[in-house]
Amino acid sequence: MTPDLQLSMTTPRTIWWADGKVHMIDQRQLPQTVEIVDFDDVQGIALAINEMVVRGAPAIGAAAAFGMAVAAQGSPVADTATLLADLRQAKTVLDAARPTAVNLSWATSRFLQMAERLAGDGAMVNEIAKALLAEAEAFVAQDIEINQRMGRHGAEVIPQGANILHHCNTGSLATAGYGTALGVVRAAHVAGKHIHVWVDETRPRLQGARLTAWELMLEDIPMHLVVDSASGLLMRQGKVDVVLFGADRVAANGDVANKIGSYNLAILAQEHGIPCYAVVPTSTIEPTLADGDQIPIEERSWLEVATLAGVPVAPNDVLVYNPAFDITPHRYLTGIITEEGICYPPFEQSLKHAKLRAEGRDS
């Protein structure tokens, strides 16, 4: 692992710019191989998002930011009107890569609006391209700082000696660095709370087994890997004190879209009287969506379910339904942890104020 890859000796950096290209850890190859791939075109970055070279809502947002910067860098045009047309096309390509993760379209919209504003102020093509690249690098730094703030807020609700059940991967690999729900785990560990983590394997792509376990082991955070369906038994046995997961989109009422299986965990947690928190940056909150029923659910290839590491595990020609996400209704959440603090019911109010504070519009 090279120095460019790291926030620290044990916290991997997911995505960065160097030598005129966007560099990423290819998360499909972990944990066996730490392979760095690079891209200098929008189509390549969109494919990397779609095929989950890079994954996790904040990391997808960072990839989208660099994608818009790459589109500007690679545009051969001399006039700003044509550049803006190229950027709009780049946004369309990037947005289509993963429809559920709102951070993707949020990032592309932010960068397109910035380019339009600069063009309106009379900036030249090369000036716009330079500004977008600088903003993309600032975007990554800001994401890391936001994650660290979420971690500090979230650590406050983690009891001393807690057993934490964590779903999917929400760590450095799912963000620009540090992590959302796994950032809370990191912060609690650093605070000396002597935590232990139950790591869901997270079928069908095994992000928990491949990625979360790898990250926690890098930092010597106590953990056990478990199959997804062990969660009910662990809760019944009194071996879970808090459930943490992330979210790719949050509706105004507090319903959250997250990796398939999150809904099951939240219901089980409520049945057993265990607090359950989603950990999300405010950029994931979408006030225009009244509830989770309005969130589109991405369906992925049948191969993810019917094969394992390329080896068939189901009958040939089996019919497969493979939704990548589910919706957890807000009534099953104890709270939603953001960089602006912990939001509690009624979520319509607390999420609204957190979003406005993050945008500097609420005191």
C-alpha positions in Angstrom: 0.0 0.0 0.0 1.5 3.3 -1.1 1.6 6.5 1.0 -0.8 8.1 -1.5 -3.4 5.5 -0.5 -3.6 6.4 3.1 -5.1 8.8 5.6 -3.0 7.1 8.2 -1.1 3.8 8.5 -4.3 1.9 8.8 -7.1 4.0 7.2 -7.2 3.5 3.4 -7.9 6.3 1.1 -10.4 5.4 -1.6 -10.1 7.9 -4.4 -7.7 10.7 -5.3 -6.2 12.7 -8.2 -2.7 12.4 -9.4 -0.7 12.7 -12.6 -3.8 13.9 -14.6 -6.0 10.9 -13.6 -8.5 9.7 -11.0 -7.1 6.9 -9.0 -9.2 4.4 -7.0 -8.8 1.2 -5.1 -10.5 -1.5 -7.1 -12.8 -2.8 -4.3 -13.8 -5.8 -6.3 -10.3 -7.2 -5.7 -10.2 -6.8 -1.9 -9.2 -8.3 0.4 -6.9 -10.5 -1.5 -5.3 -7.8 -3.6 -5.0 -4.0 -3.2 -5.1 -2.9 -6.8 -5.1 0.7 -7.9 -6.9 1.6 -11.1 -7.0 5.0 -12.9 -9.3 6.8 -15.2 -9.1 9.9 -17.4 -12.5 9.8 -19.1 -16.2 10.0 -18.0 -17.2 6.7 -19.5 -14.6 4.9 -17.5 -15.6 6.6 -14.2 -19.3 5.8 -14.8 -18.4 2.2 -15.5 -16.3 2.1 -12.3 -19.3 3.3 -10.4 -21.8 0.9 -12.1 -19.5 -2.2 -11.7 -18.7 -1.2 -8.1 -15.0 -0.6 -8.5 -16.0 2.3 -6.2 -19.1 2.0 -4.0 -20.8 3.6 -1.0 -22.8 6.8 -1.3 -20.1 9.3 -0.3 -17.4 7.6 -2.4 -19.8 7.6 -5.4 -20.3 11.3 -4.8 -16.5 11.8 -4.8 -16.2 9.8 -8.0 -18.9 11.8 -9.6 -17.2 15.1 -8.6 -13.9 13.9 -10.3 -16.0 12.7 -13.2 -17.3 16.2 -13.9 -13.8 17.6 -13.5 -12.4 15.0 -15.9 -15.1 15.9 -18.4 -14.0 19.6 -18.2 -10.3 18.6 -18.4 -10.8 16.4 -21.4 -13.1 18.7 -23.4 -11.4 19.9 -26.6 -13.7 22.9 -27.1 -12.8 26.5 -26.9 -16.1 28.1 -26.1 -18.0 27.9 -22.8 -21.4 27.1 -24.3 -20.0 23.9 -25.8 -18.2 23.0 -22.6 -21.4 23.3 -20.6 -23.1 21.0 -23.1 -20.3 18.5 -22.6 -20.7 18.8 -18.9 -24.5 18.2 -19.1 -23.9 15.1 -21.1 -21.3 13.9 -18.6 -23.8 14.4 -15.8 -26.4 12.3 -17.7 -23.9 9.5 -18.1 -22.7 9.6 -14.5 -26.2 9.9 -13.0 -27.3 6.7 -14.8 -24.5 4.6 -13.3 -26.3 4.0 -9.9 -29.8 5.4 -9.6 -30.4 5.0 -5.9 -27.4 6.8 -4.5 -28.5 10.5 -4.3 -24.9 11.6 -3.6 -24.2 10.9 -7.3 -26.7 13.3 -8.8 -26.2 15.8 -5.9 -22.5 16.0 -6.8 -22.9 16.3 -10.5 -25.6 19.0 -10.1 -23.3 20.9 -7.8 -20.4 20.8 -10.3 -22.6 21.7 -13.3 -24.1 24.6 -11.4 -20.6 25.8 -10.5 -19.5 25.6 -14.2 -22.6 27.5 -15.3 -22.0 30.2 -12.7 -18.3 30.6 -13.7 -19.3 30.8 -17.4 -21.9 33.4 -16.5 -19.2 35.4 -14.8 -17.1 35.4 -18.0 -14.6 32.6 -17.1 -12.7 31.0 -19.9 -12.8 27.2 -20.7 -9.4 26.5 -19.1 -10.3 28.5 -16.0 -13.5 26.5 -15.5 -11.7 23.2 -16.0 -9.1 24.3 -13.4 -11.7 25.4 -10.9 -13.7 22.2 -11.2 -10.6 20.1 -10.5 -9.7 22.2 -7.5 -13.3 21.9 -6.2 -13.2 18.1 -6.7 -10.1 17.8 -4.5 -11.7 20.1 -1.9 -14.9 17.9 -2.1 -12.8 14.9 -1.1 -11.2 16.7 1.8 -14.6 18.0 3.0 -16.0 14.5 2.9 -13.3 13.2 5.2 -13.9 16.1 7.6 -17.7 15.5 7.6 -17.1 11.8 8.3 -14.9 12.6 11.3 -17.6 14.9 12.7 -20.2 12.2 12.3 -17.9 9.8 14.1 -17.6 12.1 17.1 -21.4 12.6 17.3 -22.1 9.0 16.9 -19.6 7.8 19.5 -21.7 9.6 22.1 -24.4 7.0 21.8 -22.1 4.0 21.9 -22.0 2.4 25.4 -18.8 1.4 27.1 -18.0 -2.2 26.0 -20.8 -2.2 23.4 -21.3 -5.0 20.9 -22.1 -3.3 17.7 -23.9 -5.0 14.8 -22.8 -3.4 11.5 -24.2 -4.1 8.0 -22.4 -3.8 4.6 -19.4 -1.5 4.4 -19.5 2.1 5.5 -15.9 2.8 6.2 -13.1 4.5 4.4 -13.8 2.4 1.3 -17.4 3.7 1.1 -16.3 7.3 1.4 -13.4 9.6 0.6 -12.0 8.4 3.9 -12.8 7.5 7.5 -16.4 6.4 7.1 -20.0 7.0 8.1 -21.3 4.2 10.4 -17.8 2.6 10.5 -16.5 6.1 11.3 -18.7 5.9 14.4 -17.1 2.6 15.2 -13.6 4.1 14.7 -14.3 7.1 16.9 -15.7 4.8 19.7 -12.6 2.6 19.5 -10.3 5.6 19.6 -12.2 6.9 22.6 -11.4 3.8 24.5 -14.9 2.4 24.7 -13.6 -1.2 24.3 -16.2 -2.1 21.6 -16.7 -5.2 19.7 -18.2 -5.4 16.2 -20.4 -8.2 14.7 -19.8 -7.8 10.9 -22.6 -9.0 8.7 -21.2 -10.7 5.6 -23.7 -8.8 3.5 -24.9 -10.9 0.7 -24.8 -11.0 -2.3 -21.5 -9.0 -2.8 -20.1 -9.7 0.6 -19.1 -6.1 1.4 -19.0 -6.9 5.1 -16.8 -10.0 4.7 -14.5 -8.6 2.1 -14.3 -4.9 3.0 -15.5 -4.1 6.5 -13.6 -7.1 8.1 -10.5 -6.0 6.2 -10.8 -2.4 7.5 -11.4 -3.3 11.1 -8.6 -5.8 11.1 -6.2 -3.2 9.8 -6.9 -1.2 12.9 -7.1 -4.1 15.4 -10.7 -3.3 16.3 -12.2 -6.4 17.9 -14.7 -8.1 15.6 -16.3 -11.4 14.4 -17.7 -12.0 10.9 -21.2 -13.5 10.9 -23.6 -14.6 8.3 -26.5 -12.1 7.7 -29.1 -14.5 9.2 -27.3 -14.7 12.5 -28.5 -11.3 13.6 -31.7 -12.5 15.2 -30.0 -15.2 17.3 -27.3 -12.7 18.5 -30.0 -10.2 19.6 -32.0 -12.9 21.3 -28.9 -13.9 23.2 -28.3 -10.4 24.4 -25.1 -10.1 22.4 -26.0 -6.9 20.5 -26.2 -3.4 22.1 -26.6 -1.2 19.1 -27.2 -1.6 15.3 -25.4 0.8 12.9 -25.7 1.1 9.1 -25.4 3.8 6.5 -27.8 5.0 3.9 -27.7 5.9 0.2 -30.8 8.2 0.4 -32.9 9.6 3.2 -36.5 10.9 2.6 -37.9 13.9 4.4 -39.7 11.8 6.9 -36.6 9.8 7.9 -37.2 6.6 5.8 -33.8 5.4 4.6 -32.6 3.4 1.6 -29.7 1.2 2.4 -28.1 -2.1 1.4 -30.6 -4.9 1.2 -31.0 -6.5 4.6 -31.0 -3.2 6.6 -34.8 -3.3 7.0 -34.7 -6.8 8.5 -32.1 -5.6 11.1 -34.1 -2.6 12.1 -37.2 -4.6 12.7 -35.3 -7.2 14.7 -33.6 -4.4 16.7 -37.0 -2.9 17.6 -38.4 -6.3 18.6 -35.5 -6.8 21.0 -35.4 -3.2 22.4 -32.0 -2.4 20.8 -31.2 1.1 19.5 -30.8 1.3 15.7 -29.1 4.2 14.0 -28.5 5.2 10.3 -25.3 7.2 9.9 -25.4 9.6 6.9 -24.0 12.9 5.7 -26.6 15.6 5.2 -26.0 15.5 1.5 -27.8 12.1 1.5 -31.0 13.8 2.8 -33.5 14.5 0.0 -36.2 16.9 1.3 -38.1 16.7 -1.9 -39.0 13.1 -1.3 -41.8 12.8 1.2 -41.2 9.2 2.1 -39.2 6.1 1.2 -41.8 4.8 -1.3 -40.5 7.5 -3.7 -36.9 6.3 -3.6 -36.0 4.2 -6.7 -34.5 0.8 -5.9 -31.7 -0.4 -8.1 -31.9 -4.0 -9.4 -28.6 -5.6 -10.2 -27.5 -8.6 -12.2 -28.7 -12.2 -11.5 -25.1 -13.3 -11.5 -24.5 -11.6 -8.1 -26.9 -14.1 -6.5 -26.6 -17.2 -8.6 -22.8 -17.3 -8.6 -20.1 -16.8 -6.0 -16.6 -15.6 -7.2 -17.7 -16.7 -10.7 -18.7 -20.2 -9.6 -22.4 -21.2 -10.1 -24.2 -21.9 -6.7 -27.7 -22.1 -8.1 -29.4 -24.2 -10.9 -28.8 -23.1 -14.5 -31.4 -20.7 -15.7 -32.8 -20.0 -12.2 -34.9 -16.9 -12.0 -33.4 -14.2 -9.7 -34.7 -11.0 -8.2 -31.8 -8.9 -6.9 -32.7 -5.5 -5.4 -29.5 -3.8 -4.2 -31.3 -1.8 -1.5 -34.3 -1.9 0.8 -36.3 0.9 2.5 -36.3 1.1 6.3 -39.3 3.1 7.5 -38.3 5.8 10.0 -40.4 4.3 12.8 -37.7 1.6 13.2 -34.9 4.0 13.7 -33.8 5.4 17.0 -32.0 8.2 15.4 -30.1 9.4 12.3 -26.5 10.5 12.9 -25.2 13.3 10.7 -22.3 15.7 10.8 -24.6 18.3 12.3 -25.5 16.1 15.2 -28.0 13.3 15.9 -31.5 13.7 14.5 -34.3 12.2 16.5 -38.1 12.0 15.8 -40.0 13.8 14.5 -37.5 13.4 11.6 -39.3 15.9 9.4 -38.1 18.6 11.7 -34.7 17.4 12.9 -33.6 16.4 9.4 -34.7 19.7 7.9 -32.8 21.7 10.5 -29.7 19.5 10.1 -29.8 20.0 6.3 -30.2 23.8 6.7 -27.3 24.0 9.2 -25.0 22.1 6.9 -25.9 24.6 4.1 -25.4 27.6 6.5 -29.0 28.6 6.4 -30.1 27.7 9.9 -28.7 29.0 13.2 
